[in-house]
């Protein structure tokens, strides 16, 4: 039984082609770079308070815009405004996470 297992292991090693693995790695790297480029150029918006606060982020998660409607600004209640900003950014980040998942390439079967 041990001999058979060793023979199978040798067969697997002999069938393993390093050039194929390197080609798969290069293709995966290219797909990953393409996905990262798409994410960097994608903008997503999140809102809170029925549109009173809108946050815009890149697909990479970078906050690039924030719109606050004047009617939500109350000098006596800055906590509510802060909460709305956080909620809008979280909404945008949730959308970015979905886009990131969709853009990222799937891992290939390496035959191990």
DRENPA-3360 file (N, C-alpha, C; in nm, 2 decimals, always signed):
BEGIN
1 = XXXXXXXX = +0.08/-0.12/+0.00/+0.00/+0.00/+0.00/+0.09/+0.13/+0.00 ~ +0.19/+0.13/+0.08/+0.28/+0.24/+0.09/+0.35/+0.27/-0.05 ~ +0.38/+0.16/-0.12/+0.45/+0.17/-0.25/+0.35/+0.24/-0.35 ~ +0.23/+0.20/-0.35/+0.13/+0.25/-0.44/+0.11/+0.40/-0.42 ~ +0.11/+0.44/-0.29/+0.09/+0.58/-0.26/+0.21/+0.66/-0.31 ~ +0.33/+0.61/-0.29/+0.45/+0.68/-0.33/+0.45/+0.69/-0.49 ~ +0.41/+0.58/-0.56/+0.40/+0.59/-0.70/+0.30/+0.69/-0.75 ~ +0.19/+0.70/-0.68/+0.09/+0.81/-0.72/+0.14/+0.94/-0.69;
9 = XXXXXXXX = +0.22/+0.96/-0.58/+0.27/+1.09/-0.56/+0.38/+1.13/-0.66 ~ +0.46/+1.04/-0.71/+0.55/+1.07/-0.81/+0.48/+1.10/-0.94 ~ +0.38/+1.03/-0.97/+0.30/+1.06/-1.09/+0.24/+1.20/-1.09 ~ +0.19/+1.24/-0.97/+0.14/+1.38/-0.96/+0.25/+1.48/-0.98 ~ +0.37/+1.46/-0.92/+0.48/+1.55/-0.94/+0.52/+1.56/-1.08 ~ +0.53/+1.45/-1.15/+0.57/+1.44/-1.29/+0.47/+1.52/-1.38 ~ +0.34/+1.51/-1.35/+0.24/+1.57/-1.43/+0.23/+1.72/-1.40 ~ +0.29/+1.77/-1.29/+0.29/+1.91/-1.25/+0.39/+1.98/-1.35;
17 = XXXXXXXX = +0.33/+2.08/-1.42/+0.41/+2.15/-1.51/+0.43/+2.29/-1.46 ~ +0.56/+2.33/-1.43/+0.59/+2.46/-1.37/+0.55/+2.57/-1.47 ~ +0.57/+2.55/-1.60/+0.54/+2.65/-1.70/+0.39/+2.68/-1.70 ~ +0.31/+2.58/-1.68/+0.16/+2.60/-1.68/+0.13/+2.68/-1.55 ~ +0.19/+2.65/-1.44/+0.16/+2.72/-1.32/+0.21/+2.87/-1.33 ~ +0.32/+2.89/-1.40/+0.37/+3.03/-1.42/+0.27/+3.11/-1.51 ~ +0.22/+3.04/-1.61/+0.13/+3.10/-1.71/+0.00/+3.14/-1.64 ~ -0.05/+3.05/-1.55/-0.17/+3.07/-1.47/-0.15/+3.19/-1.38;
25 = XXXXXXXX = -0.03/+3.20/-1.32/+0.00/+3.31/-1.22/+0.00/+3.44/-1.30 ~ +0.06/+3.44/-1.42/+0.07/+3.56/-1.50/-0.07/+3.61/-1.54 ~ -0.15/+3.51/-1.58/-0.29/+3.55/-1.62/-0.37/+3.60/-1.50 ~ -0.35/+3.54/-1.39/-0.42/+3.58/-1.26/-0.37/+3.72/-1.23 ~ -0.24/+3.75/-1.24/-0.19/+3.88/-1.20/-0.25/+3.99/-1.30 ~ -0.26/+3.96/-1.43/-0.32/+4.05/-1.52/-0.47/+4.07/-1.49 ~ -0.54/+3.97/-1.46/-0.68/+3.99/-1.42/-0.70/+4.07/-1.29 ~ -0.61/+4.05/-1.20/-0.61/+4.12/-1.07/-0.58/+4.27/-1.10;
33 = XXXXXXXX = -0.49/+4.30/-1.18/-0.45/+4.44/-1.22/-0.57/+4.51/-1.29 ~ -0.64/+4.43/-1.38/-0.75/+4.49/-1.45/-0.86/+4.52/-1.35 ~ -0.89/+4.43/-1.26/-0.99/+4.45/-1.16/-0.96/+4.57/-1.07 ~ -0.83/+4.59/-1.03/-0.79/+4.70/-0.95/-0.81/+4.83/-1.03 ~ -0.78/+4.83/-1.16/-0.80/+4.95/-1.24/-0.95/+4.99/-1.25 ~ -1.03/+4.88/-1.27/-1.18/+4.91/-1.27/-1.23/+4.97/-1.14 ~ -1.18/+4.91/-1.03/-1.22/+4.96/-0.90/-1.18/+5.11/-0.88 ~ -1.06/+5.14/-0.92/-1.00/+5.28/-0.90/-1.08/+5.38/-0.98;
41 = XXXXXXXX = -1.15/+5.33/-1.09/-1.22/+5.43/-1.18/-1.37/+5.42/-1.15 ~ -1.42/+5.34/-1.06/-1.56/+5.32/-1.03/-1.59/+5.41/-0.91 ~ -1.70/+5.49/-0.92/-1.75/+5.57/-0.81/-1.89/+5.51/-0.77 ~ -1.91/+5.51/-0.64/-2.03/+5.46/-0.58/-2.08/+5.56/-0.48 ~ -2.22/+5.57/-0.47/-2.27/+5.67/-0.37/-2.35/+5.59/-0.27 ~ -2.35/+5.65/-0.15/-2.43/+5.60/-0.04/-2.51/+5.71/+0.01 ~ -2.62/+5.69/+0.06/-2.71/+5.80/+0.12/-2.76/+5.76/+0.26 ~ -2.80/+5.87/+0.33/-2.86/+5.85/+0.46/-2.96/+5.96/+0.48;
49 = XXXXXXXX = -3.05/+5.94/+0.57/-3.15/+6.04/+0.60/-3.24/+6.07/+0.48 ~ -3.27/+5.97/+0.40/-3.36/+6.00/+0.28/-3.29/+6.09/+0.18 ~ -3.16/+6.08/+0.17/-3.09/+6.16/+0.07/-3.04/+6.30/+0.13 ~ -3.05/+6.32/+0.26/-3.00/+6.44/+0.32/-2.85/+6.45/+0.31 ~ -2.79/+6.33/+0.32/-2.64/+6.32/+0.32/-2.61/+6.21/+0.21 ~ -2.52/+6.25/+0.12/-2.47/+6.16/+0.02/-2.32/+6.15/+0.02 ~ -2.27/+6.03/+0.03/-2.12/+6.01/+0.02/-2.09/+5.94/-0.11 ~ -1.98/+5.98/-0.17/-1.93/+5.92/-0.29/-1.79/+5.86/-0.26;
57 = XXXXXXXX = -1.77/+5.74/-0.30/-1.64/+5.67/-0.28/-1.60/+5.61/-0.41 ~ -1.47/+5.59/-0.42/-1.41/+5.50/-0.53/-1.43/+5.36/-0.49 ~ -1.43/+5.27/-0.59/-1.44/+5.13/-0.57/-1.33/+5.08/-0.47 ~ -1.23/+5.15/-0.46/-1.12/+5.11/-0.36/-1.15/+5.15/-0.22 ~ -1.26/+5.23/-0.20/-1.30/+5.27/-0.07/-1.26/+5.41/-0.03 ~ -1.19/+5.48/-0.12/-1.15/+5.62/-0.10/-1.27/+5.71/-0.10 ~ -1.29/+5.79/+0.00/-1.40/+5.89/+0.00/-1.36/+6.01/-0.09 ~ -1.44/+6.04/-0.19/-1.41/+6.14/-0.28/-1.51/+6.25/-0.28;
65 = XXXXXXXX = -1.63/+6.24/-0.22/-1.73/+6.34/-0.22/-1.82/+6.32/-0.10 ~ -1.87/+6.44/-0.06/-1.97/+6.44/+0.05/-2.06/+6.56/+0.03 ~ -2.19/+6.53/+0.02/-2.29/+6.63/+0.00/-2.39/+6.63/+0.12 ~ -2.40/+6.75/+0.18/-2.49/+6.76/+0.30/-2.59/+6.87/+0.26 ~ -2.71/+6.83/+0.26/-2.82/+6.93/+0.23/-2.83/+7.03/+0.35 ~ -2.85/+7.16/+0.32/-2.86/+7.26/+0.43/-2.96/+7.23/+0.54 ~ -3.07/+7.17/+0.50/-3.18/+7.15/+0.60/-3.14/+7.05/+0.71 ~ -3.03/+6.97/+0.69/-2.99/+6.88/+0.80/-2.89/+6.94/+0.89;
73 = XXXXXXXX = -2.84/+7.06/+0.86/-2.74/+7.12/+0.94/-2.81/+7.20/+1.05 ~ -2.78/+7.15/+1.17/-2.84/+7.22/+1.29/-2.72/+7.24/+1.39 ~ -2.68/+7.36/+1.41/-2.57/+7.38/+1.51/-2.59/+7.33/+1.65 ~ -2.72/+7.31/+1.68/-2.75/+7.26/+1.82/-2.75/+7.11/+1.82 ~ -2.74/+7.04/+1.70/-2.75/+6.90/+1.70/-2.64/+6.84/+1.59 ~ -2.52/+6.85/+1.62/-2.42/+6.80/+1.53/-2.40/+6.65/+1.54 ~ -2.45/+6.59/+1.64/-2.44/+6.45/+1.65/-2.53/+6.38/+1.55 ~ -2.64/+6.43/+1.52/-2.73/+6.37/+1.42/-2.66/+6.38/+1.28;
81 = XXXXXXXX = -2.60/+6.49/+1.25/-2.53/+6.51/+1.13/-2.41/+6.41/+1.12 ~ -2.34/+6.40/+1.22/-2.23/+6.30/+1.22/-2.28/+6.16/+1.20 ~ -2.39/+6.12/+1.26/-2.45/+5.99/+1.24/-2.49/+5.97/+1.10 ~ -2.55/+6.07/+1.03/-2.59/+6.06/+0.89/-2.47/+6.05/+0.80 ~ -2.36/+6.12/+0.83/-2.24/+6.11/+0.75/-2.19/+5.97/+0.76 ~ -2.18/+5.91/+0.88/-2.13/+5.78/+0.90/-2.21/+5.68/+0.83 ~ -2.34/+5.69/+0.84/-2.44/+5.60/+0.77/-2.42/+5.61/+0.62 ~ -2.41/+5.73/+0.56/-2.39/+5.74/+0.42/-2.26/+5.68/+0.37;
89 = XXXXXXXX = -2.15/+5.70/+0.45/-2.02/+5.64/+0.41/-2.03/+5.48/+0.42 ~ -2.09/+5.43/+0.52/-2.11/+5.29/+0.54/-2.19/+5.23/+0.42 ~ -2.30/+5.30/+0.38/-2.38/+5.26/+0.27/-2.30/+5.25/+0.14 ~ -2.22/+5.35/+0.12/-2.13/+5.35/+0.00/-2.03/+5.24/+0.01 ~ -1.97/+5.22/+0.13/-1.87/+5.11/+0.14/-1.93/+4.97/+0.12 ~ -2.05/+4.95/+0.16/-2.12/+4.82/+0.14/-2.14/+4.80/-0.01 ~ -2.17/+4.91/-0.08/-2.18/+4.89/-0.23/-2.04/+4.87/-0.29 ~ -1.94/+4.93/-0.24/-1.81/+4.91/-0.29/-1.76/+4.76/-0.27;
97 = XXXXXXXX = -1.80/+4.71/-0.15/-1.76/+4.57/-0.12/-1.82/+4.47/-0.22 ~ -1.95/+4.50/-0.26/-2.02/+4.42/-0.36/-1.95/+4.43/-0.49 ~ -1.91/+4.55/-0.53/-1.84/+4.57/-0.66/-1.71/+4.50/-0.66 ~ -1.63/+4.52/-0.55/-1.50/+4.45/-0.54/-1.51/+4.30/-0.56 ~ -1.61/+4.24/-0.49/-1.63/+4.10/-0.50/-1.66/+4.06/-0.65 ~ -1.74/+4.14/-0.72/-1.78/+4.11/-0.86/-1.66/+4.13/-0.95 ~ -1.57/+4.22/-0.92/-1.46/+4.25/-1.01/-1.34/+4.16/-0.99 ~ -1.33/+4.10/-0.88/-1.21/+4.02/-0.85/-1.22/+3.89/-0.92;
105 = XXXXXXXX = -1.10/+3.85/-0.98/-1.10/+3.72/-1.06/-1.11/+3.60/-0.96 ~ -1.17/+3.49/-1.01/-1.17/+3.37/-0.93/-1.04/+3.30/-0.94 ~ -1.01/+3.23/-0.83/-0.88/+3.16/-0.82/-0.89/+3.04/-0.92 ~ -0.79/+3.01/-1.00/-0.80/+2.90/-1.09/-0.77/+2.77/-1.01 ~ -0.81/+2.66/-1.07/-0.78/+2.53/-1.01/-0.63/+2.49/-1.05 ~ -0.55/+2.49/-0.95/-0.40/+2.46/-0.98/-0.37/+2.31/-0.99 ~ -0.47/+2.23/-0.98/-0.45/+2.09/-0.99/-0.38/+2.02/-0.88 ~ -0.38/+2.07/-0.76/-0.31/+2.01/-0.65/-0.41/+1.91/-0.59;
% end
